[in-house]
């Protein structure tokens, strides 16, 4: 059941002990997403945190932290900053690791333990974004509920909870760092509980966006609601949330060349580093992201193609010199400043299409998929993949279309887990099987373990379960 738009907004702040009060003593401004049009302060002193003057800086800082958590960054000396999109891409069938960092290689092998140093760094990043969004919400509630940007921090906060729910096992604790520096340790939450917080954030963001006449954030909140409801298995409310979203709508998180921390992190690890390559039929049952030659997944083989980078391989040199494994480079984000999609009208249509399929409206489902394809100049799906296909094939087509439309936007892991949890498919059918690109057998994990840094939280005693 959808939460009322008048539901109280949460004010939680921090994962147990991973972020200190120092974060709020110097919040760095950033190049925000396309919806943000505010002055960019360099920092926020503790003396001005508790006033309305802090709100623009908290808004800018929320965007900065969210960008790092979502798409990563290039300041690798500061914990890696691989980002949600890169890590979930490695963990699924979107990306393969062709560099030498052992903890990233383990993620590609589907071994996501609590002690993995790279994942520990990411856990801090996602919780910093979540904490700062929640802190900003609390300050807006205290000093300017209807001030510009309140809807934006609520929407971004909602997406941090969605990412926690989609990537991690059940049992994520949400702790609070209080203004006086003390910590209120959170209890481990189930996935439904985490998603309920996300839904609450999006509901509130929708209300404030309507009041402010902010159509961009209004649609962002609606798509976020749809995504959270789909993750919850509530397709009726998902459809109700996204139906008003225009097909042409798109919201992106910005990146820039101003500093390494503002670089597009997907570009960083596929262009600057030659580390993360696009997979093709990974583990034999992964999708043909390369060989399908689909315009929604633009790639370039820099190893075997002529040009200035001809002969280049991943930094690990896998298979060389006898038979180097080609490095297939993603082309969605070809520059340091390439923006990263967060939500779109296309995603809204895909949510409606999946609901149609679940409800037996195969004609409606087919019509939406083919309409989207026509808008991109892609041929319609044939009847043997749609109206004449078996229910099992139709489901595969649905998730294949989602995978190609939303390639490298952080949706794939949540979708694979839903195929297991909501549709009853076996893990061995959904995730890559056999050996990873380096010849090591895949592990059995279907989500990320919660960082061992949570051990300082007396309420936390590990994942409640590691199920999809």
Secondary structure, DSSP 8 states (H G I E B T S, - for coil): ----TTS------BSTTTS-GGGGGS-------TT--S---S---HHHHTSGGGHHHHHHHHHHHHHHHHH--S-GGGT---HHHHHHHHHTTSEEE-S--HHHHHHHTT---TT-HHHHHHHHHHHHHHHHHHHHHHHHHHH-TTSTTHHHHHHHHHHHHHHHHHHB-B-EE-BEE-TTS-EE---EE-HHHHHHHHHHHHHHHHHHHHHHT-HHHHHHHHHHHHHHHHHHT-HHHHHHHHTTS-TT-EEEE---SSSGGGS-HHHIIIIIS--EEE-SSGGGTS--TTTT--TTS-EEETTTS-STTTT-B-TT-TTTTTS--B-EEE-SS-STT--EEEEEHHHHHHHHHHHHHHTT-HHHHHHHHHHHHHHTT-----GGGTTTS-HHHHHHHHHHHHHHHTTTTT-HHHHHHHHHHTT---HHHHS--SB-TTS-B----SSB---GGGGG-TT--S-SB---
